[in-house]
Amino acid sequence: MANLPACTLVVTAEIDTSVEDEWNKWYDEVHLPEALACPGVLAGRRYCTAKPASQTDHGAKSTSATRTYLALYELAGPEALDTPEFQNMRGWYQFAPHIKSQTCVYVAREA
């Protein structure tokens, strides 16, 4: 277990299909390189759902045809999120009207 990062940032986003190509280009060419250049960010990977996602809301199950994107960032520690470089990264503002849902979770490895 010594190879696990001290902290992981997990980000998910459902993006309208009308801007999906633009979103992927921006994420791959701008956002991900900027994130990986921040001190304390050790690695980052992107994933995308391969089939409709299952959702449960108050016991009611449904599926979503919208693709969900997942980014996992390995961090040296939670302080990586507080660096000026990380704080000044370009955000998703240009895509805000097209994001159906988004989550951002910071998890730390147990000692």
Secondary structure, DSSP 8 states (H G I E B T S, - for coil): -TTS-SEEEEEEEEE-GGGHHHHHHHIIIIIHHHHHTSTTEEEEEEEE-SS-EEEEETTEEEEE-S-EEEEEEEESSGGGGGSHHHHTS--SGGGGGGEEEEEEEEEE---
